[in-house]
Every structure is written in structure tokens, then in C-alpha cells.
Amino acid sequence: MKQFDVTGMSCAACSSRVEKAVSKVNGVTSCSVSLLTNSMGVEGTASESDIIKAVEAAGYGAAAKGAERKSTSADADSLEDKATPILKKRLAASLVFLIILMYFSMGHMMWNWPVPPFFEGNYVAMGILQLLLTGAVMVINSKFFISGFKGLIHRAPNMDTLVALGSGASFVYSLYALFAMTDAQVKGDASLVMSYMHEFYFESAAMILTLITVGKMLEAKSKGKTTNALKSLMKLAPKTASVIRDGIETEVAVEQVKKGDIFIVRPGGSIPVDGIVVEGSCAVNEAALTGESIPVDKTVGDGVSAATINQSGFIKCEASRVGEDTTLSQIIKMVSDASATKAPIAKAADKVSGIFVPAVIAIAAVTIMVWIMAGQTIGYALARGISVLVISCPCALGLATPVAIMVGSGVGAKQGILFKTAVSLENTGRVQIVALDKTGTITKGEPKVTDIVAAEGYDENTLMKLAYSLESKSEHPLARAVIDAAKERKLDADEVSDFHIYAGNGLSGTVNGRKIVGGSYKFISSHTKLNYDTEAQAKRLAEEGKTPLLFCEDDRFAGIIAAADVIKEDSPQAVKELQNMGIKVVMLTGDNVQTARAIGKQAGVDEVIAGVLPDGKEKVIRELKKSGRTIMVGDGINDAPALTSADTGIAIGAGVDVAIDAADVVLMKSKLSDVPAAIRLSRAALRNIHENLFWAFIYNVIGIPLAAGVWIPLLGWKLNPMFGAAAMSLSSFCVVSNALRLNFVKIHSSKHDRKIMHKAKKINIIKEEETMEKTIKIEGMMCMHCEARVKKTLEALDGVAEAAVSHENGSAVVKLTSDVSSDILKNAVEEQGYTVLSVN
């Protein structure tokens, strides 16, 4: 997406005009203009010069944003609120002249406040003074007239056009009244002089401009706050880095750090760029990027990210990603891009905004003519028309959606929830079904020891030490689980000799002169006699989705250690929160049915779909979508097809890799609780947008008829143009202020969750087309990881659509899309260290 800065826009009619102009350029596939940030995002093959020419032809200015960000601090400067200080000066200068004007026009005329003797009874001099004071206010606020009449010339009237016409009409009519009054005074007609004195609208012209400036200033100040989250992110990056060059530590600007440079970070220092630790260890606070306040331990080989804080320890790192490639820069770009896109809900407002200003001008003209035809004076009719012009506010319509999107995206970014586009922020809250990948999403993605069952004569520590000593020589994932559990108990491993690995079965070795054997139930039962209780325990653990590892010492049974890919602590609560929101939760996994059901039961999901391969997940998602809007939550790599196919794809646990193309929403942490949090934030933003649009529409629906004088014959309600200007100036401010309330939404609190009932169809996953099947009997598999290895090997073969592997049954059922010989299947499995008994 090419990004441009656009100048000269004042309301939604302007952004609509620019969007239409650029969309007509050859090669432009999509264009989105943000009135909030005065920016434009364009996709397609059109050149920058053609796009800029189209904007200029529409009466506005445009410039391409820098292709590369030299520094995030420069970006922060670009987002600084430069409009408010300028508007404050304009307002202060306007008020000086307006106060004097109001004193003479209202104070003296209505309440007989004292004036210099020269003006007593000299109404022409009074009129000339009002003319000069109003002229000064108009010159100070000349931007309204320049922008407004430029819009008329380009046949693209905007909000400034309405203000310029309203204020200009008041001034011109008052000028006419002043000349007429002068003529009457020359003729000596005192009564006519007084009547013309009451036809002055100089104070209205000046008051309109001043009140609109007040509104613009409040709006600019509030709009500045909507980018606070983005600005705070940009300011996180340090300005300098301590780099080692030619063996000397040198402090350089962070922009000068190159990939491959070695930099050092001392305790309390901020990490300047993304890198890999090459020396030392430390605890890093990553709250700035992930929202997680608990420090993360880092040691040699671990990655660190720019803008995170080294809380303890001295480290040397090799720069791996610098400039706009750092995690922080990618987050900033993602939030910025989200605010530059348009949500579908904004389209209705855009259509209205495109015709709003011309329609208001037409209504004002009709209003003036109707009142003149009704027998009222020109001054009276003009006052009604001016009221229509100045009360109408297309800005509120144009800002209703983008301010909520900007604030919502910023709130999410601060919590480690990144919405890539406005569409993803809107759609996430409309979800009806959430499909969760099991591994790494519901579970931790690595086996952990869950049960320790010591046999008679052994305690847990004795059994763990035996297992630790034996497994310390193995690289198997289950061995790693045993080793980690033993280290947590602060146990020491004894030296192992005569170590042997029996692929797919177990291990054996000699420890302190005793033979230790560990492995599957079948393998251990061939080394020692196991009783019925042991068999029942092993079977129960397997039914719970765990892998039982049995151990014996000198042919004496020592006990069982069970390991499993355990669910995350927050998974059951997250699933419950999703269900309380009225969302159906489905778990997808490639595991066997027994393991999948066990995990699904612990997590509390509504439905489990087991034996699904990565490409099969995409088919399941397509079927789920027939039942309702579907979110797929996965790791963003293996689940890419499913993430892309879902209505909204959420990548969880992205960490530093936030640029996951397949995902619409990126969760930097591995907490499943961030999924309901993202949905809450989306729903809050949607509510906020609906509120903004409602008030923007209702304001104009009520205000325009009131200003036109529709209620005068019935209720006698009449609106002074000055009050119309005040109402207009406050409308945009109210919309932006309402959006800022999103900053106070507690996205991790389920206290205010409301169950949204959807008319979702019953989920029915259609089976795949019938394929050829072969069953392979395999000896040597002992756990889920053995299953995974065999499954991966078989599915890598041409012609194999799917392999359902079970270590318990010692079999693999292979679905074929073409004829694959039994020898090929057999050789593939045996190359992994297993024995194939038969292929049928």
C-alpha cells in the first residue's frame, strides 16, 4: 500500500471527493482516505505522480510519505498535534475583536452600555466600526473562505464552503444595510436608519467564524489524543545504541546501527534494535510490545526486541533487524495502516457525505426563497438560510468511523493485539464460531510431565532420578519433558553407561551398576512382569491423552511417568468467556480422537474435530463458514491456509514475528484469553461507531429543519445563526470525545459481556470424497510424537492425501489419491526406524 499525506481537507465531503478522484486513475485498485490523519492509502500499479496529479486536480494537495522510516522518533514528530497551537492563536486574535464587536453591537444596543461620545447617536459610525471589526475577524479566519470557495470552483463544496457562505452572506447583507442606512441618514429619515440598524448581522458573521474555530480547536485537540497510543509506541525506541566497532564501544544514533553489528545493553537500558543474544543473560521487560509485565529471561541464542527494557544483567547482541524491519516498526506500521483503511460500516456515511454539502446549500437556498414568498423580509429569510448553512456538519459524519478505528487500534496495540485493517477490527466482533487449533493455541505445544506413579519401594524423587539419568542421553521430546521436570525438583543425573536406544520402543542403560530400562508398556512388559493395576493405570493415562512411560530397575518395576502436551492455564477460562459471548467454540487437531477428546474436555470446547491435517483444516473452515461468521485461531505458519480461508484469521503467540501475512489479527502473546479480549475490543469499537453515526445523523436530521424555521409556525421555535454555529462547532468535538471513551474499555474483563444470539446453522462437517485406503501395521511406535513422525513421513509422499496413525493400535490408515505401491509406503516408514509388519 502506498501512503500519501493529503492537505486541504476539512470534512468528509473533502475525503470523499479525493477518494473518487484517485479511484478513477488507471491502475488504482483501491483507495482509502482518512480525514482523521489527513492521509491516503492507495493500492495498485498507478504511479505516485499520477495519483498526486489527480488529488491536485480535485483541489487538494498530496505528497508521498517517505518510503523508508529513518527513525520512529521522526514519525512521532509527524503525528504531533500541530493544528491546535495554530487554532489557539487564531481563536485568541478572533476573540479580541469579537468581544469589542459584541460590546458595541449587543451591549450598547440592547443594554445601553456606555460608549465614547463620538458614537452616541451616530449609527453610521457604529456600523462602520462593526464592519471593520468583523472584517478583522474574517481576515484572521480567511482559511475558511480560501478553502470554501476553492471547493466551489472545483465543484467540490465542503464544510468550509458552508461556513464561508453563511458568514459571507451575513457580512454582505450587513454591508448592504450599512449603505442603505447611510443613504437614509443623509435623507434625514431617522426611523429608516433605526430599522436598518436592526438589519446588521456583522456580529453573526464574526461569531460564526469564531465559534467554528472553537469547534475546530476542540476537534483538533481530541483528534490529537486519538493517536496517543501510536505516538507512545513511537517514542519507546531509544535514540542511541552502544555498538562495538573495531573493538571499541561507541555510542551511535540508532539509525546508524546495521544488521550484523554487535551492540551492548546494560541493566536498565533500552534495547535499540532487534537482535540475538551472543553473550550474557538478563531479564527483559517486554510490556511495551506485548502488554505482559512479567520480565522474560534471555540467554545466548534468544531474540530481543527494540524498545524492550533490560531489567537485570549485561548482554551483548548481534543486530538482526534494524530500521523499519524491527518488531516495533512493524507494529507501528500495522496500526498506521489500520487507521488508513476504511471499515465497511463507513461506506454509508461516505455516500451521504458525498452529496451532503450540495444538498445543504440547496436546502438553504430553498429556505430563503420560501420565507421571502411567505412575506418575510430579506433579512429574516437570510437569517434562516444562514442558520441552515452553519448548523449542518458533514465533519461529524466523516469522523464517526475513523476516530473509533484509530483509538480501538491503538488500545489493542498497547495490549499486544494488532488489527491489520479497519475491516478486521469490525468483523472480529461479529463472530459466531471460533475454531481453535489445538497445539500451541489451546495447549502449550510441548510435552510436560503430568503424572508420577511410583511403584512399591520407590518414591517420586527416586523414580524421577532414575528416569532423569536414563533420559538425559536422549533427544526425544518426551525425554526433554522428563529432564525439565527433574530439574524443577533440583535432582542430579547419575552417569549412564552402555546406553541404547530402541527406536519407537524405549531406552536402556546402566546406572551405578544397575540396568535401567524405560519405554512403552509393551516394551517394559517384555523386560519385567507387570500386574493388572499397572496395566489399568497405563491404559487410563492413555485414555486421558497422555503418554505413559514405564521404568524398571534390574527387572524390577519402578513406576510410571506420564507426559502430555498440557493445556495453557488460561485456556478453559478463555473458552468459557467465548461461550458466554454466544460464540460456538470448535477445536481442530491432527491428533487421534482419543487424545483430542481428552484435551477438548479439559478446555471445555463445544465440538472437537480430530485427525485434521493442515490442508484439511482449510476445508473444515469452509464448512464452518456455512454455519456462521468464523474466526480461525492458529500459529500463523502451519495454519496459514485455514487463517486465510476464515472470515477473520487470528495468529496467536506471534512474539516478534508480527508480520504474518495470513492473519487479519495478530496476538503477540500466547495467551488464549487475548482472543475474547480482541472480540470485546471489536464489539466496543462497533458500538462506539454506531453511537457516533447515530448522533451525527440525528444531529443533522433535527438541526436542519430547526434552522430552516420549520417549527416557527407550529411552536414558534427560531434559531439564531450564532447558536447554529455553536451547535456545528460542538458536533465534531462530541463525536471525537465519544471515541476517546474506548481508552477506558477493560478488554480483559468479562463483567459486561453480553451473549449475542446468532441464527447459526448446525455445524456439519462434510466428509471428503472417497479415496483408496491402505492399512499399514507398524511396530515400534510408543507415543504421540512417534505418530507425528510417521504421519509427516507418509503425508510427504506423492499420492498420499492423509495418514491416520495410532501408536496404540500400531497402525497407519493411509488415504490415497493415486496408486502408491506398498513398497514405497513400507520403505518410507522403516527409514524412520520403525518396523512394518504388513501393508493391506
N, C-alpha and C positions, 0 to 999 in steps of 0.2 A: 504494500500500500504506500503510495506517495503522499507525503504530508505537506500542506501549504498553510501559511498564515494568510488570513483574509482581513483586509481593512475596509472600513466604511460601513459595516453592517450595524444596524441599530435595532432591528426587530426581526421577528420570524418571517415577515414578508421579504426581508432582505436575504436571509439564508435560503428561503425557498427560491428566490429569483436566481441566486448564484448556482444553486443545485441544478436548476433547469438548464441554465446556460451551459454549464460544464458537461452535463449529461448528453448534450447534443453534439459534443466534439467527437469526431471519428476516433475510434479506438478506446473510448471510455466505456467500461463495462458497468461500473457503479461509482456513485459519488455521494458522499455524506458530509454535510456542512454543520458544524457545531457553533451555534450562536453563543454558547457559554464560554468556549475557549477561543472564539474567533479563528477557528481552524477548519481545515477541509481535508478529508481523506479521499483519494482517488485511486481506483484500481483499473488496470487496462494497459494498453500499449501506447496511448497518446503521449506526445512529448510534453515536457514541462512548459515550453514556450507557447504551445497551442492552448494549454489549459489556462495559463496566465492571461493570454490574449482574450479568451472567452470571458473570464472574470472582469477584465477591464472594459470589454465591450458592454457588459451589463451595468457598468457604472461603479465598479468597486476596484479595490487594489488587491494584488496577490503576490506572494513571494514564496519560493520553495524553502521548506525547512532544511537545515543542514543535513546532508546525507549521513554524516557521522557525528555523534556527540563527542566533543572533545573532553567534556567533563560534566558530571552530574550537577556540580555547583553552578555551571553556566546555565543549565536547564532550569535550576531553581530560580535563578535570577530572571529568566524569561517568564516565569509564572508569577513573579512578584506583582502585587496589585499596584499598577502604575496609574490606573484611571482615577481611583479615589482621591489622591492628593490634588490632581488637576481639577476635579469636580468640586473639591472643597474650596479651592481658590476662586473658582467661578461663582460658587454659591455665596461666599463671603462678599465678593465685589457686588453681586446682584442685590444682596440684602441691604447694603449701604444705600444704594439708590432707591430700592423698593420702599424702605422704611420712610425715607423723606417723601417719596411719591404718595404713600398711603396717608401720611400725616396731612398733606395738603388736600388730597382728593377725598379722603374719607373723614379724617379727624376734624378738619376745618369745616367742611360742607355739612357733615352730619351732626357733629357735637360742638361746633363753633370753637374749636381750639384756636388759640391766638396765632396770628401770622404777622410778618412785618407789615407796617402801614402801607407800603407800596402795593401790596396785593389786596388790601381791603377794598372790595367792590370792583376791583379790576379783574374781571373774569377772563379777559383775553390773555392778560399776563399770566394768570393762573393756568390757563390752558397751554400756553407756550412752555411754562415750566414743566408741566406734566409731560408734554411732548418730548422735551429734552431729557428728562429723567427716564422715560420709557425707552427712548432711543438708545440711551447708555446701556440699559439692561439688555436690549436687543443686540447691540454690538458685542457685549460680553458673551452672550449666548448665540452668537452668529452661526455656530456649528449646526444648530437645528435648521437654520434657513439654507445653508450651503448644501447639507446632506438631503434635506427635504425637497428642495427644488431641483437638485441633480437627479433625484429619483423620479420626479415628474418628467424631466427632459428625456430620461431613458425609458419612460413609460413603465417605471417600476416604483410606484409610490410606496413609502414606508411609514413607520411611526413618526419619524421626524417631519414627514410631509404633513401629517395631521396636525402636529404641534405648530409648524410654520404657517399653515393655512389658518388655523384658529387664532394664533397670536397676531399674524399679519392682517387678518380680516378685522380684528378688533382695532388695531392701530390705524389702518386705512380709513375705516369708518369714523373713528375719533378725529382723524385729521380732517376729514370732510366736515364733521360737525364743528371743528375749530374754525375753519374758513367761513362756514355759514354763520357762525356766531360773530365772527369779526365783521362780516358784512351787516349783520343785524345791529351791532353796536354802532357802526358808522351811521346807519339809518336812524339810530336812536330808539329802536324797538326793544325796550327792557324786558318785556315778557318773553319775546322770542329768544333773547340772549339767555335767559334763565332756562328755557326749555332745551336749548342746545347744550347748555352746561350739563344737564342730566343725561345727555346722549353720549357723554365721554365714556369710553371703555379703555382708556390708557392704562388704568390700574389693572384691568383684567389681562391686557396683553402682557404687562410686566409680571403679574402674579402667575400667569400660566407658565411662562418660561422659568421663573424661579422655583415653582413647585415641582415642575418636571425635573429640574436639575436636582432638587432634593431627592426625588424618587430615584433618579439615575445614580446618585451618590450612594444611597442606601443599597440599591441593587448591586452596584459595583463592589461595595464592601462585603455584602453577603456572598456574591459570586466568588470573591477572593477567598472566602472561607471554605468554599466547596473544594478547592484544590489544596487545602491544608495537608491532607493525608499524603498527596503526591509530593508536595514541597518538603514535608518532613522526611520522606524516603530519600529525596534527592540530597538533602543536607546531611544524611548519615555518612556518606563516603568521606574519608579523610582527605585533606588537601595534599598531604605529602606522604612519602614512603621512605623507609630506611633500606637502601639497596646496597649490596656488596658488589663492587666493581673493582677489578684489579686488586682484590684482597683488602680493599679499604671500604669501610662503611660510609656511605654517602647519602645525605638526605636530598631527595629529588621530588619534583612535583609528580603527583600520581599519574598525570597524563604521560610522563616520560618513562614509566615502567613498561618494559617489553616482555613478551612471552618468553619464558626461559630464565628471566632474571631471578637471582636469589635475594629475597628480602627477609628482614628480621622483624619480629614483633615482640615487644617486652610486655610484662604484666601491666594491665590497664590500658594497653594500646589498642587502637582500632586497626583491623586488618585492611590494607589498602586495596588489594585486588584478589580475585580467586586464585587459589594455589594449592599445592600439595606439600604437606609437612615432610621435610627431609632430615630434620634434626630437632630433638627435644620433644616435649609433650606439654599440654596445657588444657585448661578448661575454657571453652568458648561459649559466650552468651550469644545465642542466635535469635534472640527475641525480636530484633529489628526486622528480620526477614520472615520468621516463622510464627512469631507471636508466642513462642514457647520460652518461658522464663528460666527453666531449669538448664544450667550450663551442660554442654556436651563435651566429654573428654576427647581430646585429639592427640594422636601419636603419629609416629613415622608412617607415611603412606596414606594417611587420612586427608580428605579435602577440607579446605577452609574457604569461607566466602567473604567478599568485600563487605565492609560496614558492620561486621560482627566484632565483638569485643573479647580480647584475650584477658580473662579474669585472673589467671594464675599460670605461671610457667613461662619459660623463654623458648621460642621456636624459630627455626629457620625454614623458609618455604620457597618452593620454586613456583613462579608465576605461571599459571596455566590458562587463565582467561583475563584479558585486560580490556579497558575501554568499554565499548558498548556490548562486549561479549560477557561481561560479568553477570552474575545472578541478579545483583541489584539493578543493573541497567536493563536487563530483560524484564524484570518486574515493573520498572518504571515505564518501559515501552508498552507492556501489556495493558497497564492501567490507562495510559495515554491513548492507546488505540481503541480501548473500550469506550472511552468518552468521545472519540471521534466518529464512532459508528452510531447508527440510529436503530432504536428498538421498533418493532412492528407497530406497537401501540401509538408511536409518534406520527404515523402516516396520516391518520385522520386530522390531527392538529395541523400538520403541514398543508394538507389540502385546503383547510379553512383559511389558514394564514395567507396562502397564495392569492386569495380573492378578497380577503378581509378589508384591506385599506381602500381599494377602489369602491367596494360596497359601502363603506362608511362615508366616503366623500359623496357618493350618490345619495345616501340617506340624508346627509347634512343639506345638500342642495334641495332635495325634495321638501325637507322640513322648512327651510327658509321660504320657499315658494308657497307652501300650504298656509303658513301663518300670514304671509302678505295677502294671499287670496281671502283669508278669513277676516281681513280688515285691520290687522295689527300694523304697527309702524315698522319701518325697515329696521330700526334699532332693536326692537323687540324680537322680530323674526331672526335677525342676525345673531342675537344672543342665544337663541335656541339652536341655531345651526352650529355656532362655535362650541356650545356645550357638547353637542354630538361628536364633533371632531376631537375635542380634548379628553373626553371621558373614555373613548374607545381605546383599547390597549391590546395590540397584537403581540406585544412582548410577553405577556403572561402566558399566552398560548404556546409561544415558541420556547419558553424556558421550562415549561411544566415537566417535560420528559428529561432533557439533558442534565438539568441540575440534580435530579434524583439519581440518574445513572452515574454521574460523576461522584456524588457523595457515597452512593452504595458501593461503587468500585473501590473507592478509597478506604472505606470501612473494611471491606473484605481483604484488601491488600495488607492492612495493618494486622489482620488476624491470620495471615497465611493462606487466604482464599482468593484466588485470582480468576476473575471473569475476563475472558478474552474479548468478548464483544458485548454490545448492549443487548443483542438478541439472546445470548446465553444467560445474561442476568435476568431477562424477562421470562424465558422459557423454563428455567430451573424451578421457579415457584409454581409452575402449572403441572408438575409431575404427578402421575397416577401410579406408576410402577417403578421401583428401584431394583435393578439387577446388580447383585454384588458378586464379584469374583471372590472365590474363597481364599486362595493363597496370597498372602501379603495385604489383603484387604480386610477380611474378617479375622484371619489368623496372622501370626507374626511372620510366617514364611520360612521358618527354620525350626527343626525339631528341638524339643526341650524334654527333660526328664519329668514325668508326671507322677509316676508311682514307683515306690521301692518296697518290695515284699521280700523280707529276709527269711530264709529257711531256719529251721530249728538249729540252734548252736551258733547262729550268726546274728549280729545286729546290723543296722542300716549302714553305719560307717565302715564296718568290716567288709560288707558286701561291696560298697561303693569303692573302697580302696583296691579290692581285687579287680573289679571291673575297670577302674581308672588305670591301673598298672597295665592291664592287657590292651585296653582300647587306645592307650597313648601311642601305640605304634601304628594305628590305623588312620586313614584319611577319610573314612566313611562319614557321612553326615550324622549318622546315629552315634558314632564314636565321639564326634565333636560334642554332641548333647551330653554324653556321659562325662566327658572331660570337664566341660563347663560346670556341671552340677557338682563334681568332686572339688573343683577349685573354689566354688562357693562355700563348701564345707571346710575349706582350708586343709584338705588332705594332701598327702605327698604320695607320688607314684613310686613303686619299687622297680628295680631294674628287671627287665624281661629278657630272657634268652630263648633260643630255639623257637622263635616266633614264626607262625604260619598263618596264612590267610586261605580259607576255603571259600572261594568265590560263591556268593549267594547263599552261603550256609552259616559261616561264623569264623571264629579265630581260636588259636590255641598258642600257648607259650608256657615257659617255666619261670615261676616267680618264687624266689627263696627256696629252690629245690622242689617246689610243688607244681604239678601240671595244672594249669588253669585253662578251662575251655568256656567259650561264650558264643551264643548264637541263637538260632531259631529253636522252637520247641522240638521240631523234627530232628534237628542236628544234635541237640543236647540229649534227647531220648535215646540216641544211639551210643552215648557215652556213659550214661548212668540211668538207673531206674527211677522213673517219675511216678508219683502216686496220682490218684484221681483228683485230689484237691488242687494239685499243681496244674493239671490239665484244665480243670474248670476255671482256675484263675487266669491262665493264659488265654483261654477262649473268651472269657468275659472282657478282658482288656482289649482283645482284638475287636470285639463287637462294639466297643466304645471308640473305635477309630484309632487305637494306639498300637504301637509295635512292641510286643513283649520280647525282651532279650533275657535269656536264661543263662545262668553261670553255674559251673561246678568246679570243685577243687579236689584233685586226686579222686575223681569219680564220685565225689560226694556233692550232692546238690546244695548250692549256696543261696539261691534265691532268684527273684525276677526283678528286672529294672525295665519299666515301660517308658517309651518316649513317643511323643506325638507333636505335630505342628499345632501348638496351642492357640486358642483364640486370644485376641487382644483384650485387655481388661475392660475397655470401653465399648466393645462390640455389642454385647447384649443390650446395654442401655441405649446405644445409638439405634439399634434395630427397633427397640420399643418406642423410641421417640418418633421414628419414621411412621410406625404403625399408628401411633396416637394422632398423627397428622392426616390420617386417612389414606396412607400410601401402602400398597402391597409390596412386600419385600421378598425377592426371589434370589436364591443363591445358586450360582453357576460354578461347576468344578469339573475337572477332568478325572477326579478320584473315583474309586469304585463306590457303589451305592451305600455299602455299609459304613465306610468312613465318612462319606458326605452326609448321611443322615445323622450320624453322631455329632458332627460339627454343627449341622443345621439346628439340631435340637438344643445344643448349648447356646447358640446365638439367638434362637427364638424366631427364626425366619418363617414366613408363611409357606414357602414352597422350596423344594430342593430339586435341582436338575443336575444329575450326576453323569459322569462319563462323557463330558462335552469337551471337544478339542478346541483350540483357539479359533480355527475357521468355523467350527460348529457353533461357537458362541455367537458369531455374527448371524447365523441362521436363526438361532433361538431369539436373539434380539428382534429380528424382523417379525417373528411370530408374536412376540410380546407387544410390539408396537400396534398390532391389530386390536389389542385389548385396551390400549390407552397410551398416553404420553409416557415414554420410558427413558429413564436415566440408566446408563451403564457406568459402574464404578470399577476401575481396574488400575493396573500399574502403569498403563500408558505405553507399554512396549509390546509384551505378548498379547495384550488385549486391544491393540490398535484397530483391527477390523471391526470389532464389536463397539468400541468407543465411537468410531466414525459412523457406524450404522444407527446408533441410538439417537433419539431426539436431542439429548444432551449427553455428552461424554465427559465424565469426571475422572481425571487422573489423580490417584492418591499417593502420598509419600514421594512426591517429585523431588523434594530436597533442593539441591542446587540445579537440577535439570528442569527448569520451569518451562522451557520452550518445547513442549510436547505437542507436535502438530495435530495428532489425532484427537486431542481433548479440547472441549469447549471451556471447561473449568479445570483449574489446576490447584490441588491442595498440596501445600508444601510439606505438611506434616503427615505422618502415617496414622493419624487418629481418625477412626471411622465417624467419631462424633462431629467432625467437620462437615460431613455430608448433610445431616439435618440442619446444621448451622448455616450452610450455604443456601438451603431451601428457605430457612427463616428469613435470611437477609433478602433473598429474591422476592419473597412474598411481602416483606415490609416495603421494599422499593416499589413494587407494583401498587400496593395500597397508596403509597405516597404520590405516585404518578396519577392514579385515579382521582385522588383528592385535589391535586393541582389542576388537572384538566377540568374537573367539575367546577371548581371555583373560578377558573379562568373563563369558562363558557358562561356560567351563571352570572358572573360579574357583568359581562357584556350584554347578556340577554335582559338583565334588569336595568343596567345603566343606560343603554342607548335609548330605549323608549322613555325613560325618565327625563333624560337630557332633551329629547325631541319635544317634550311637552305633552305626551300622550295623556298623562294623568291630570293635566290642568283643568280641562272641562269637567272631569268627574270628581276629583279630590282636591283640586287646587294646588297640587304639588308642582313646584317650579324649581329648577336647578340653575344656580348661578354658575357661569363658566369657570369661575375661580375654584368652586367646590368640585366641579368636574375634573379640573386639572389635578386637584389634590387626590381625588379618587384614583385617577390614572397613575399618578406617581407612586401610590402605595400598592397597587395591584401586583406589580412585578416583585416588589420587595417582599410581599406576603408569600408569594409562590416560592421564592428562593429561601426564605426563612423556614417555610414548612419543610422543604427538602433537607435543611440542615438538622432537622429533628432525627434524621436517620443516624446521626452520630451517636445518639443515645440508645440505639437499639441493642439489647443484650442478646446477641445471636446464639450464645451457648445456653441460654435459659429456656426451658420448655414450659415455663409458668403460664405463658399466654398463647400456647399452641392451640389452634382450632382445627378440628377434624373437618377437612373439606371432602364432602361426599361426591364421588365421581360415578358416572354411569359406565363403569368399565365392564367389558365382557369377561366371561370366564376364560382364564388363561388355558389354552390348549395347544401344546407344542406338537406340531405335526411331525411325524417320523419321516426320516429321509427315504429316498427311493430305495427299493430293494436292490441289494448288491450281493455279489458272491461272497461266501464266508468260508474261512478255513480255521480250524481249531488246532493250536499248537500246544502240546503237552511239554512243560518245561520243568526241569529240576534245578534247584539251587537258589530260587528267589526266596527271600526271607522277610522283606519289608516293603513299605510303600515306595521307598527310593529305588529298590530293585525293579519294582513295577514301572516306575517312571523311566528308568534307563531302557528297559525292554520296549516300552511304549514308544519312546523317542526314536529308538533304532528302527523299529518296524515301520513307523509312520514316515520315516525319511526315505523309504523305498518307493520307487515309481509304481503306481498302480494300487498302493495301499491307501484307502480312504480313512480308515480308523482302526485302532487296535485297543480292545478292552482287555486289560491284563489284570490277573488276580494272583498274588503270591500265595494266598491261602489255598486256592484250587490248583495252583501250579499250572495255569493255562493262560493262553492268549487267544482271544477270538478276533480274527482279522477280517475286516470288510474290504473287499477288493473291487476296484472299478475296472480292472482288466486282469487277465490271467497271469498270475505271478507263480512261478514254479516253486514247489515245496523246498527244493534245494536252496534257492535264494533266501527264502524265509529262515531255513534252518541255519545256514551259514552266518546270516546276519546276527542271529541270537547267540550262537556259540562264540562268535568273535568277542562278545561282551563277557565271556567267562561262564556262561550257563550251559547246561546240557539239555538238548532237545530229544525227547523220547519218541515223539511221533508228530506227524502233520497230517490232519484229515480234512 
